[in-house]
Amino acid sequence: MARTPRAPWSKANPRKRAGKASTRLTPAEKAAAKARARRAGRRYPNLVDNMRVAATKAAKTKTSGRKRAAKSKTGKGASKTASRRTSAVRKTAKSGRKSAR
């Protein structure tokens, strides 16, 4: 049988366990957490509101490895490979036309 997940306020902070410093919410993120709490009928944001805002912040900053690798190639990595692909397609199309004659 599956274990029920523990509440976030009863778990240890994973960043503290890893020896990393906690990141602070920006004033805009604090305002978003407070607005979320107000919509739920609470006067002040709780841990869950803060965690939700922090999770959206983390999701915005994360990029996949492929995107990062393409950006690191002087910003032209993706367009260069696309032009190579199209030229290769053109070459195969030309060679196909010659053999069809």
GROMACS elastic network, one bead per residue, 0.5 to 0.9 nm:
[ bonds ]
;  ai    aj funct       b0    kb
    3     6     6  0.88794   500
    5     8     6  0.88507   500
    6     9     6  0.83601   500
    6    10     6  0.66764   500
    6    11     6  0.68538   500
    7    10     6  0.54998   500
    7    11     6  0.67552   500
    8    11     6  0.53031   500
    8    12     6  0.81221   500
    8    13     6  0.87723   500
    8    47     6  0.79462   500
    8    48     6  0.77417   500
    9    12     6  0.78855   500
    9    13     6  0.89902   500
    9    47     6  0.73925   500
    9    48     6  0.87489   500
   11    14     6  0.84685   500
   12    15     6  0.88578   500
   12    16     6  0.79260   500
   12    17     6  0.74924   500
   13    16     6  0.53759   500
   13    17     6  0.63685   500
   13    18     6  0.88364   500
   14    18     6  0.61903   500
   14    19     6  0.86765   500
   14    20     6  0.87719   500
   15    18     6  0.50489   500
   15    19     6  0.62750   500
   15    20     6  0.51975   500
   15    21     6  0.67475   500
   15    22     6  0.65944   500
   16    19     6  0.50431   500
   16    20     6  0.56827   500
   16    21     6  0.67223   500
   16    22     6  0.73015   500
   17    20     6  0.76386   500
   18    21     6  0.89536   500
   23    54     6  0.89438   500
   24    54     6  0.89513   500
   25    28     6  0.79071   500
   25    29     6  0.56460   500
   25    30     6  0.60589   500
   25    50     6  0.80967   500
   25    53     6  0.83688   500
   25    54     6  0.71594   500
   26    29     6  0.51301   500
   26    30     6  0.62059   500
   26    31     6  0.86578   500
   27    30     6  0.50017   500
   27    31     6  0.62188   500
   27    32     6  0.86692   500
   28    31     6  0.50750   500
   28    32     6  0.62751   500
   28    33     6  0.87446   500
   29    33     6  0.61973   500
   29    34     6  0.85369   500
   29    50     6  0.82216   500
   29    53     6  0.63241   500
   29    54     6  0.77187   500
   29    57     6  0.84010   500
   30    33     6  0.50942   500
   30    34     6  0.61360   500
   30    35     6  0.85809   500
   30    45     6  0.85162   500
   30    50     6  0.75332   500
   30    53     6  0.81195   500
   31    34     6  0.50053   500
   31    35     6  0.60876   500
   31    36     6  0.85389   500
   32    35     6  0.50619   500
   32    36     6  0.61493   500
   32    37     6  0.86534   500
   32    49     6  0.86708   500
   32    50     6  0.87705   500
   32    53     6  0.70456   500
   33    36     6  0.50251   500
   33    37     6  0.62520   500
   33    38     6  0.86805   500
   33    44     6  0.85679   500
   33    45     6  0.58145   500
   33    46     6  0.82937   500
   33    49     6  0.52720   500
   33    50     6  0.56466   500
   33    51     6  0.87464   500
   33    52     6  0.79030   500
   33    53     6  0.61807   500
   34    37     6  0.50452   500
   34    38     6  0.62003   500
   34    39     6  0.86930   500
   34    42     6  0.87226   500
   34    43     6  0.79020   500
   34    44     6  0.60561   500
   34    45     6  0.50850   500
   34    46     6  0.87062   500
   34    49     6  0.77251   500
   34    50     6  0.85771   500
   35    38     6  0.50140   500
   35    39     6  0.62269   500
   35    40     6  0.86670   500
   35    44     6  0.88784   500
   35    45     6  0.80959   500
   36    39     6  0.52220   500
   36    40     6  0.64331   500
   36    41     6  0.88547   500
   36    42     6  0.87037   500
   36    45     6  0.73323   500
   36    49     6  0.65915   500
   37    40     6  0.50640   500
   37    41     6  0.63102   500
   37    42     6  0.50702   500
   37    43     6  0.65915   500
   37    44     6  0.60642   500
   37    46     6  0.73980   500
   37    49     6  0.66327   500
   38    42     6  0.51969   500
   38    43     6  0.59233   500
   38    44     6  0.72666   500
   38    45     6  0.78541   500
   39    42     6  0.74628   500
   40    43     6  0.89348   500
   42    45     6  0.70000   500
   42    46     6  0.85948   500
   45    48     6  0.78517   500
   45    49     6  0.56572   500
   45    50     6  0.68169   500
   46    49     6  0.54218   500
   46    50     6  0.64577   500
   46    51     6  0.87196   500
   47    50     6  0.51201   500
   47    51     6  0.60208   500
   47    52     6  0.85919   500
   48    51     6  0.50021   500
   48    52     6  0.61264   500
   48    53     6  0.86934   500
   49    52     6  0.52123   500
   49    53     6  0.63948   500
   49    54     6  0.86597   500
   50    53     6  0.52643   500
   50    54     6  0.61374   500
   50    55     6  0.85768   500
   51    54     6  0.50169   500
   51    55     6  0.60074   500
   51    56     6  0.87044   500
   52    55     6  0.50739   500
   52    56     6  0.64175   500
   52    57     6  0.87075   500
   53    56     6  0.52992   500
   53    57     6  0.63409   500
   53    58     6  0.88138   500
   54    58     6  0.62561   500
   54    59     6  0.86685   500
   55    58     6  0.50568   500
   55    59     6  0.61518   500
   55    60     6  0.86766   500
   56    59     6  0.50197   500
   56    60     6  0.62535   500
   56    61     6  0.88178   500
   57    60     6  0.53123   500
   57    61     6  0.65326   500
   57    62     6  0.89114   500
   58    61     6  0.53003   500
   58    62     6  0.62362   500
   59    62     6  0.54207   500
   59    63     6  0.83316   500
   60    63     6  0.79816   500
   63    66     6  0.82401   500
   63    67     6  0.64601   500
   63    68     6  0.66812   500
   64    67     6  0.54492   500
   64    68     6  0.64408   500
   64    69     6  0.87927   500
   65    68     6  0.50899   500
   65    69     6  0.61193   500
   65    70     6  0.86252   500
   66    69     6  0.51151   500
   66    70     6  0.62091   500
   66    71     6  0.86723   500
   67    70     6  0.51241   500
   67    71     6  0.62338   500
   67    72     6  0.86848   500
   67    78     6  0.87220   500
   68    71     6  0.51541   500
   68    72     6  0.62359   500
   69    72     6  0.51518   500
   69    73     6  0.67207   500
   69    77     6  0.80352   500
   70    73     6  0.55995   500
   70    74     6  0.82442   500
   70    75     6  0.68435   500
   70    76     6  0.73757   500
   70    78     6  0.57002   500
   71    74     6  0.65347   500
   71    76     6  0.72493   500
   71    77     6  0.66032   500
   71    78     6  0.79207   500
   72    75     6  0.62275   500
   72    76     6  0.85886   500
   72    77     6  0.76792   500
   73    76     6  0.61163   500
   73    77     6  0.50858   500
   73    78     6  0.85483   500
   74    77     6  0.69014   500
   75    78     6  0.78061   500
   75    79     6  0.86987   500
   76    79     6  0.55629   500
   76    80     6  0.60069   500
   76    81     6  0.87355   500
   77    80     6  0.53888   500
   77    81     6  0.64780   500
   77    82     6  0.87987   500
   78    81     6  0.54763   500
   78    82     6  0.63215   500
   78    83     6  0.88681   500
   79    82     6  0.50504   500
   79    83     6  0.62420   500
   79    84     6  0.86687   500
   80    83     6  0.52979   500
   80    84     6  0.63280   500
   80    85     6  0.87717   500
   81    84     6  0.50316   500
   81    85     6  0.62206   500
   81    86     6  0.87690   500
   82    85     6  0.51334   500
   82    86     6  0.63742   500
   82    87     6  0.87362   500
   83    86     6  0.51829   500
   83    87     6  0.61894   500
   83    88     6  0.85775   500
   84    87     6  0.52065   500
   84    88     6  0.61390   500
   84    89     6  0.86567   500
   85    88     6  0.51194   500
   85    89     6  0.62490   500
   85    90     6  0.87015   500
   86    89     6  0.50647   500
   86    90     6  0.62353   500
   86    91     6  0.87114   500
   87    90     6  0.50215   500
   87    91     6  0.62366   500
   87    92     6  0.87469   500
   88    91     6  0.51185   500
   88    92     6  0.63298   500
   88    93     6  0.85950   500
   89    92     6  0.52465   500
   89    93     6  0.61184   500
   89    94     6  0.86639   500
   90    93     6  0.50196   500
   90    94     6  0.61713   500
   90    95     6  0.86433   500
   91    94     6  0.51678   500
   91    95     6  0.62243   500
   91    96     6  0.85339   500
   92    95     6  0.51182   500
   92    96     6  0.60157   500
   92    97     6  0.86505   500
   93    96     6  0.50211   500
   93    97     6  0.63098   500
   93    98     6  0.88948   500
   94    97     6  0.51800   500
   94    98     6  0.65263   500
   94    99     6  0.89177   500
   95    98     6  0.52697   500
   95    99     6  0.64562   500
   95   100     6  0.87983   500
   96    99     6  0.53112   500
   96   100     6  0.62686   500
   97   100     6  0.51843   500
   97   101     6  0.67052   500
   98   101     6  0.55881   500
